[in-house]
Amino acid sequence: LSADTISANLQISQTQGELELNTVSGNITAEALDGTPTLHTVSGDITTKGLAGKVMLDTVSGEIKDTQSKGEVKYRLVSGDLNSQTLADKVKVEQVSGEIKADFNSAKEVNVRTVSGDTQVSLAKSFDKANLESVSGDIIVTFSDTPDANFELNGGPGGKIKNGLSQDVPQRQKYVPNESLSFQTGAGSASVKMDTISGNLILKKQ
C-alpha cells in the first residue's frame, strides 16, 4: 500500500504488509500496523501506536510520538522532537536539532546519534548493547536498576561526564580538556558506549 498527499492528513489502522505513507505538510496517524510500515512527512507530525515489524518513522520539521511499537524501529528527524515509549527489541535514532525523550526499557539494542539536541533515554537492567553519540547536546541515560554492563564514555572536546552508577570517576587529560571513563558494573555482559562533543554524558539510576 502506497499513499502520497501534499497538504492533507493521513490516518491508517489495522493494516499488514508493505506500507509506505508520505505527506508534505500533513500529519500522519497510524495504529496497529504490521509488516514494513514506512511513514514520512516533511512539515507534519507522526503519531503512532502499536506498530510492529520493521518500522521506519521519518520527519523533517515535525514531531514523532510513538507508543507500544514492536520489532525493529528506526526514527529519523530534522528540527523535530521525539517522544517514544516503544516496546521494540532494536531501536535506532538519527536526529538533528531536536530533543529526545525515550523509554527503551524493552530494547536489547539501542543506537542514538544526535546533533544540537538533548537526549533523555531510559534503559532496563538487562540489554545487549547501547551506543549513544551527540554533538552539542547532553545525553542522560537512566537505568531501572544497576545493569550488568561495560561502560566506555568519551567526553570529547569540551564535554563532561557525570557517573551516578558507581564510584568510578572520569579521567581528565593533562593538556587537552577531554574527559573519559571506563568501568564495569555487575557481570559486565552488556556494552554501553557514549561519545559527545561539547555536551554532557550523565548516567543515573531510578
N, C-alpha and C positions, 0 to 999 in steps of 0.2 A: 504494500500500500504506500503510495506516494502522494503527498498533498502539499501544494505551494500557494501561499497568499501574499499579498503586499501589505495591506493595511487592515486586515481582518484577523480576528482571533481564531484559534483552533482549539477544539475540545474533542478528546477521544478517550474511550474507555473499553475495557474488556476485549482487547484485540490481540491476537497472536500472529507471529510471523516476522517477515522483513518489513519494518515500518520506517518511513522517512518523512518527517514533517518539517516544513520550512515556512517561515514568515518573516517579513521585513520589519514592520512596525506594529505587529500584533503580539498578543500574549498566547502562550501555549499551556493548556491544562490537560494533564493526562493521568489516567488511573488504571491500574490492573492491566498493564501491557506486558507481553512476554515474547521472547524471541530476540530480535536485534533492533530495538527501538532507538532511532536517532532523531533527536529534536534540536532544531537550530532556529534561532531568532537573532535579528540584528539589534533592534532597539526595544525589544519587548521582554517580558518576564516569562520564566518557565516554572510552573508549579506541578509537581508530580507526586504520586502516592502509589506504592505497591507495584512498581515496575520490576521486571525480572529478566534474566538473560544477560546479554551483552549490551549494556545501556550506554548511550552517548548523549550528554546534555551540553549544548554549546550556545553561548550568547555573547554578543559584542558589548552592548551597553545596558544590559538588563540584569535582573537578579534571578538566581536559581534557588528554589525551595524544594527540597526532595526529602520525602519520608518513606520509610519502610521498603526501599528498593532492595533487591536481592541479586546475587550473582556477581557480575563484574560491572563496575560503574566508573565512567570517566566524565569529569566535569572540566569544561574549558570556558573561561570568562575573561573579558577585557573591560575594565572600568565598571564592574558589577560585583555585587556581594553574593557569597554562597552561604546558605543555611542548610545543612544536611544532617539528617538523622537516619542514616542508611543502615540496612542490615546486610549489606554486601560483604562478600568474602575478600574481594580485591577492589581497591579504590585508588584512582589516580586523579589528581587535581593540577591544572595549569591555569594560573591566574595572573593578570596584570592590573594593578591599580584598583584593588578591591579588598574587602575583608572576608575572612573565612571563619565561620563558626560551625564546627562539625563534631558529631558524635560518631566515632568509628569503632565503637566497642565490640562490634561483631566481626570486624575486619581482621584477616590474617596477614594481609599485605597492604601497606599504605605508601603511596608516593605523592609528595606535595612539592610543587615549585611555584613560588610567588614572587612578584616584583612590585615594590611600592605598596604593600598592604600587610596588615597584621593577620596572624593566623592563630586561632584557638581550636585545639583538637583534643578530644578525649579518647583514650585507648583503654582496653581491658588489660587485666593482668597477663592473660595468655594471648600471644600472637606470634607470627613468624618474623616479620621484619617491617621496619618503618624508616623511610628516607624522607627527610624534610629539608628544603632549601629555600632561602629568602635573600632578596636584595632590598635594602632599605625598608625592612619590615621585621617586626618581632614574631617569634614563634613560641607559643605557650602550649606545652603538652601536659595534660593532666591524666594520671593513671587512676583507675578504680582501686588498685592496691599495688604494692610494690611488685614489679614484674621480675621474671627471670630473664635478664637481658644483658647484653654487652652494649655499652654506650660509647660512641665516638662523636664528640662535639668539637666543632671548629668555629670559633668566633670571627675569623677573618679580620680584615682591616676595619677597625672601629667598632667591632662587636663585643658584647659582654655575655657571660654565661652565669646563670643562677641555678644551682642544683639543690632542689628540695627533696631529693630521694635518698641521699646518703650524706656521709660526712666528707666525701671527696670534694676537693676544691680545685678550681681551674688553675692551670699553669699559664703564666704570662711570659712572653718572650722578652728578652732583655732590651733589645734595641728597636723592636717593632711592636706597636700596640695591638698585638694579637693574643687572644686567649684560646686555650684548648683544654679539653678534658676527656680522659678515657677512664672508664671504671666499669665494674660489673656488679649487678645485684642478683641475688639468688643463684640459680644454676647457670645463668647466662646463656640459655638456649635460644633466645631471640636476639635480633640485631636492630639497633637503633643508630642511625646516622643523621646528624643535624649540622647544617652549614649555613652561615649567614655572612653578608657584607653589610656593615652599618646597621645591624639590628641586634636584638637581644634574644638569646636562647634560654628558655625558662622551663624547668622540669618541676612538676608538682604532683602531689598525691591528694586525692579527695579526703 
